Amino acid sequence: MRCALPLIFLATTCPAWEFTPGQPCLLNHEARGTEVALTYDPTAPLYTISITTDAPWPQAPVFSMRFDGPSGLMISTDRQTLSADRRTLTVTDRGFANVLDGLQFNDTATATSGTVAVRFSLSGAAQPVADFRLCRAEPGV
């Protein structure tokens, strides 16, 4: 039993990408003080990505994400918003193909706003992102 406890502890602290179907569909990841949350509301249709950190994001004119790996790319926008405490940066759009490609087909992502850069692993993201892409509106009754 003593040997199993360290394994249980390690299993609960391993970062994972998790897909949750619904209205909206959710894709979440948490590791080392950073939470990444994507939503997709197929009835709108509208996507969001929110990145929450322990420290506030700076006010900056541009937010960018660089995806490093086999299908590396860089995307940027000037339409980001910050929460009241500036710990959560959110981008909302009707199309997220580049974001989803970056998450699904690469190894790491670096989110940058002003002088702050937050890097996170994409290990284990491919299948949850593939599931997230299949999110569809449920037919009404």
C-alpha positions in Angstrom: 0.0 0.0 0.0 2.8 2.4 0.8 4.1 2.0 -2.8 0.7 2.7 -4.3 0.3 6.1 -2.5 3.1 7.8 -4.4 1.7 6.5 -7.7 -1.7 7.8 -6.8 -0.3 11.2 -6.0 1.6 11.3 -9.3 -1.4 10.3 -11.2 -3.5 13.1 -9.8 -0.9 15.8 -10.5 -0.3 14.8 -14.2 -1.4 17.5 -16.6 -4.1 16.4 -19.0 -6.2 17.7 -21.7 -9.9 17.0 -21.1 -12.8 17.3 -23.5 -16.4 17.6 -22.2 -19.3 17.4 -24.7 -22.3 19.7 -24.2 -23.7 23.1 -24.9 -21.1 24.5 -24.9 -18.4 21.9 -25.5 -15.3 22.3 -23.3 -11.6 21.6 -23.6 -9.5 22.1 -20.5 -5.9 21.8 -19.5 -4.2 22.8 -16.3 -0.5 22.7 -15.4 2.0 24.6 -13.3 -0.2 27.6 -12.5 -1.7 27.9 -16.0 -5.3 27.0 -16.9 -6.3 26.8 -20.6 -10.0 26.6 -21.3 -11.7 26.5 -24.7 -15.4 26.6 -25.3 -17.5 26.1 -28.4 -21.1 27.0 -28.5 -22.4 25.5 -31.8 -25.7 27.3 -31.6 -23.9 30.7 -31.9 -21.4 29.4 -33.4 -18.8 30.9 -31.2 -15.4 29.8 -29.9 -13.4 31.2 -26.9 -10.0 30.5 -25.5 -9.2 31.7 -22.0 -5.8 31.4 -20.4 -5.6 32.0 -16.7 -2.3 32.5 -14.8 -1.2 33.1 -11.2 0.0 36.6 -12.1 -1.9 39.3 -14.0 -1.5 39.7 -17.8 -0.3 43.1 -18.9 -2.4 45.5 -21.0 -1.0 45.1 -24.5 -2.2 45.9 -28.0 -1.6 42.4 -29.4 -1.9 38.8 -28.0 -0.2 36.0 -29.9 0.2 32.2 -29.7 3.1 30.4 -31.1 2.8 26.6 -31.7 6.0 24.7 -31.9 6.2 21.2 -33.4 5.7 19.4 -36.7 3.0 21.9 -37.8 4.3 25.1 -36.2 2.5 28.3 -36.7 2.0 31.7 -35.1 -1.3 33.5 -34.7 -2.2 36.9 -33.2 -5.1 39.2 -32.5 -5.9 42.6 -31.1 -9.3 41.5 -29.9 -8.3 40.0 -26.6 -10.0 40.9 -23.3 -8.8 40.7 -19.7 -10.8 39.8 -16.6 -11.2 42.4 -13.9 -8.2 41.0 -12.0 -6.3 40.6 -15.3 -5.4 36.9 -14.5 -7.5 35.6 -17.4 -7.0 36.6 -21.0 -9.8 35.6 -23.4 -10.2 35.6 -27.2 -13.5 35.0 -28.8 -14.1 34.4 -32.5 -16.4 32.5 -34.9 -13.5 30.5 -36.4 -10.7 28.7 -34.5 -9.3 26.4 -37.2 -5.7 27.7 -36.7 -6.0 27.5 -32.9 -7.3 24.0 -33.0 -4.6 23.0 -35.6 -1.9 24.4 -33.4 -3.2 22.6 -30.3 -3.8 19.3 -32.1 -0.7 19.0 -34.3 2.2 20.4 -32.2 4.3 19.9 -29.1 4.1 23.1 -27.2 2.3 26.5 -27.2 3.5 29.9 -26.0 0.9 32.5 -25.3 2.3 36.1 -25.3 0.9 39.4 -24.3 3.3 42.4 -24.0 6.3 41.2 -22.0 4.6 38.1 -20.5 5.0 34.7 -22.2 3.3 31.5 -20.9 4.4 28.2 -22.4 2.4 25.0 -22.0 2.7 21.4 -23.2 0.4 20.0 -25.9 1.3 16.4 -24.9 -2.0 14.4 -24.9 -4.0 17.2 -26.6 -4.4 15.6 -30.0 -7.4 13.3 -29.3 -9.3 15.7 -27.0 -8.9 18.4 -29.6 -10.2 16.0 -32.3 -13.2 15.3 -30.1 -13.7 19.0 -29.5 -13.8 19.6 -33.3 -16.8 17.2 -33.6 -18.9 19.3 -31.3 -22.3 20.0 -32.9 -25.6 21.5 -31.9 -28.1 19.1 -30.7 -31.3 19.0 -32.8 -34.3 20.6 -31.1 -37.5 18.7 -30.3 
